[in-house]
């Protein structure tokens, strides 16, 4: 779909493409599924559903904003090196 949405989860070097609906409900549902998967992996539990990555926002790097602008100069330090899960629109 357009715009392209990538989910940067535990393996940030290999993001997954978000293929779901472009409504707020659909994106939030996928985000919750992905976060549940990450939480279960970190707790050593098997995942009952969801998918390969995670999604969400970068709370620590966002300065309280709902969205931040990622650039070539801040992408690695903000997303790749972060412990947080990220949902990135290209």
C-alpha positions, 0 to 999 in steps of 0.5 A, a space after each residue: 500500500 501507499 504510503 509504505 509502512 515498515 515495522 522495525 521490531 527486535 531485528 531492526 536490520 530486517 524490517 517487515 512491510 505492513 500490508 494491512 488496512 490504512 485505517 487507524 483501527 487496523 494500524 493500532 490492531 497490528 501494532 498491538 499484535 506486534 508488541 504482544 509478540 515482542 513482549 512474549 519473546 522477551 518473556 520467553 513465551 511462545 507467541 500465539 499470533 501476530 507476526 514477525 516484528 513489532 511496531 509502535 512509536 519511539 517514546 524516548 526519542 520523540 520528545 513527546 511528539 506523536 510523530 518525528 521526522 527521521 533523516 539520514 543523519 538520525 535514523 540509525 541512532 533513533 530507530 536502529 540503535 533504540 530498544 524501542 519498537 518503531 513504525 516508520 512511514 516512508 
